[in-house]
Amino acid sequence: MLPSLNSTLTVFSVVAVHGLGAHPEFTWTTRGPNQSRVNWLTDLFPRDFSKARVMTFGHNSDWFVRASNNTPFENAKMLLRAVNEERREHHKCPIIFIGHSFGGIIIKEAICLAETDKQYRDILDDTIGIIFLGTPHQGSNVSQFGALIARLTRVFGSSTILLKSLYRDNPHLSDLQERFMSVIRRRKDIKLVTMYEKHHTYFAQLIYLGFIVERNAAVLDVAENIAVEKDHMGLNKCASPDDPAYDAICQGINKIRDHAESRGWKKNYLNWSERSRL
């Protein structure tokens, strides 16, 4: 868990989890209008949600070089341990998880584990929302292409373990989805928001990959589903307050706030935003 942005007026926490082959800082960073680096979690979000405590979880999700052998479940355990440690000073603060792509799978595993393991139960009790940015709930066909590359480059330390966990119609993903939705049905306080790409992705701006996560694999029946004018790699990168991905994320935060308020969370926890409701 990277250092958080602490506020003496903290009223809610955001835990951001990156996807495959990514970095806990750079995955949220892009070039702004003047070519300066913009990390929306540190440069944009605090302006609109100054009472938020922002945490980023880092995990080894490399698959091409020095690949990790950790499963999504093992990463989920590390996530819960890290959140527990960081929450010592803000124990009853409501939590919103944000996961990009594979990061959303880790969050789902963590939610399921938190229900069955008492030491993490308070994390589940305080979770009021999850925002999935292009998470392949039903898998992704592109992961099979990546697995082929990994097999061909195994000499460099490549591994197919994480990629295979995201295969389209993977039985493990189906089982995780069933377990996760069972928790959500019991835990009606948790609001789900999904965001999906509307533009095709090109690797290195040259190789056409199409939709990394197609709409029907990214949305959930019980969620607020938001289309974003970005490709898959842009869902987690916001260059300015007017960026369509940032606007959608703020919409998601406000929807979660409204839902939490309707479910009885105290008003003093929910006066979060200086940004108008969208």
Secondary structure, DSSP 8 states (H G I E B T S, - for coil): ----B--TT--EEEEEE--TT--TTGGGEEE-TTS-EEEHHHHTHHHH-TTEEEEEE------SSS-----HHHHHHHHHHHHHHHGGGSTT--EEEEEETHHHHHHHHHHHHHHH-GGGHHHHHHEEEEEEES--TT--THHHHHHHHHHHTGGGT--SHHHHTT-TT-HHHHHHHHHHHHHHHH-TT-EEEEEEE-S-EEETTTEEEE-SS-HHHH--TTSEEEEESS-GGGTT---STT-HHHHHHHHHHHHHHHHHHHTT--HHHH---SS---
